[in-house]
């Protein structure tokens, strides 16, 4: 049976409940991680990024430039903290650059 909402229930609250009830948060996190990567790393690095994939707590990033991959590998912890800050929660614990 459908749940009834009162007059004071906001649309945001209803959407949050719908996402939780249908277990959609992990799929939404995968999409927001891609957006956060582009926002945090900027257009120059995003141009050399072929794919960004989140699996559990590990972010897999495929880069087309081996030189850029080597440079970014030195700052993995900083990148993880910047991405988690942009996401607003501790979603990523490890990053793998390919």
C-alpha positions, 0 to 999 in steps of 0.5 A: 500500500502506498505511503501517504505524506502530509502537507509539510513533507518536502520533495527532497525528503520524499526522494531520499526515502525513495532512494533508500527504499529502492537501494539506489544510492550506490548507483547515484554514487557512481554517477556523482564520482564521475562528476566530482572527478571532472570538477576536482581535477579540472578540464586539462586532466579530464581530457586525458581520462578515458573512464572513471569507475567506482567499485566498493570503496576503490576508484579506478581511473583509466588515463591515456597519458602514462606521464600524467598517470605517473605524476598523479600517482605521487598525490593519490592521498591528496586526490582521495581527500579532495574527491571525498570533500567534493562528494561530502562523504567518505566514499573513496578510500583507495585510487587505482590509476591505470 
